[in-house]
Amino acid sequence: MKKRDAQEKADTKDIVSQQYLNIIEKMQQWARQTNALIVGSTIYKEDNLYFNRLLAVYPDGTYQIYDKHNCFKKGCFSPGKERLIFSWKGFRFSPYICYDLRFPEWSKNQNEYDIAIYIANWPESRQRLGQPVRRACNRESSAYHCRELCRNRSGRYYLSGR
């Protein structure tokens, strides 16, 4: 990677991480307006370290966080250290982010959760590759594989799963 490209990526992470509190406020607004649990991820910066952070925001404005544990490129993001399991409407959820999917030992379900949530930005070219991985991971974890409404980088929505 060229030095300029690396600096551009660092600048982009800084710009996004500076919006962290605004993103939480917007997710709280959506959760309140829809009376629904809103789940999404963004970049968080602490002590000069970047985290790929998932937020689970409840209609009452409270939220819980999960930092991606398995990072694709060393040094790009810092790994989170703890799993998150939370409840909503009688179901127990365990959220993960993208590359965590490749490490079933991290998401192994020992009757701790009912549904695993994987947040990922799958480029259109990799949609077909991701489906078998998700299904295998859910079989290993004894979790349900739900149809997902996904949005790829081109902005198009598609359903996966069955």
Long-range contacts (C-beta under 8 A, 24 or more apart in sequence): 9-76, 13-43, 13-45, 13-50, 14-45, 16-42, 16-43, 17-42, 17-43, 17-44, 17-45, 17-50, 20-44, 20-45, 20-53, 23-55, 24-55, 24-57, 24-63, 27-55, 27-57, 27-63, 28-57, 28-61, 28-63, 30-57, 31-57, 31-58, 31-59, 31-61, 32-59, 32-60, 32-61, 34-59, 35-59, 37-88, 37-89, 39-95, 39-117, 39-119, 40-119, 41-68, 41-97, 41-119, 49-78, 50-76, 50-77, 50-78, 51-77, 51-78, 51-80, 52-77, 52-97, 52-98, 53-80, 54-84, 54-95, 54-96, 54-97, 54-119, 56-84, 56-86, 56-88, 56-93, 56-95, 58-88, 66-95, 66-96, 66-97, 68-96, 68-97, 68-98, 68-99, 68-100, 69-96, 69-100, 69-103, 69-106, 70-99, 70-100, 70-102, 70-103, 70-106, 71-99, 72-98, 72-99, 83-107, 85-112, 85-113, 91-115, 93-117, 94-143, 95-119, 101-130, 101-133, 101-134, 101-137, 102-133, 104-136, 104-137, 104-140, 104-141, 107-137, 107-141, 108-140, 108-141, 109-141, 109-142, 109-143, 113-143, 114-143, 114-144, 115-143, 115-144, 115-146, 116-141, 116-143, 120-150, 121-152, 121-153, 122-150, 122-152, 123-152, 123-153, 124-152, 124-153, 124-154, 124-156, 127-152, 127-158, 127-160, 130-160, 131-160, 131-161, 134-160, 134-161, 135-161
